[in-house]
Amino acid sequence: IYKLLQHLSTLFGGLFIIWTFIRLQTNVLIEQTINAKYWETFLLIFVVIFCLRLSFGIDKNYLGQLIVTCVSASLVALTISPIFSNPKI
């Protein structure tokens, strides 16, 4: 029953996210340039965190651990990147 509830909550969460994206306004256009320094910083932080996690050892048979490591490194990099890419703050 636990696995069923886990899969159902994932399904409902995904459907909620899709529903929210569908409801977003699509007629708002904002012209902005891409900040290359931000994405370079993001990539650098992501690679450092990912390599650091791999250096502590990870079982190669568990694909789930690699996925969680990628997601975690991405979220940390997204959180920290603005601090290093925008020195005005």
MOSUL-V545713 format. One record per pair of residues at least 4 apart in sequence whose ideal C-beta (glycine too) atoms are under 7 Angstrom apart, sorted by the first residue. I is the first residue (numbers start at 1). J is the second residue. Records with the same first field share a line. If there is no record, write none. Layout:
I=J / J
This chain:
1=5
2=6
3=7
4=8
5=9
6=10
7=11
8=12
9=13
10=14
11=15
12=16
13=17
14=18
15=19
16=20
17=21
18=22
19=23
35=85
36=40
37=41 / 85
38=42 / 81 / 85
39=43
40=44
41=45 / 81 / 84 / 85
42=46 / 77 / 78 / 81
43=47
44=48
45=49 / 76 / 77 / 80 / 81
46=50 / 73 / 74 / 77
47=51
48=52
49=53 / 73 / 76 / 77
50=54 / 69 / 70 / 73
51=55
53=58 / 69
54=58
58=65 / 66 / 69
59=65
63=67
64=68
65=69
66=70
67=71
68=72
69=73
70=74
71=75
72=76
73=77
74=78
75=79
76=80
77=81
80=84
81=85
82=86
83=89
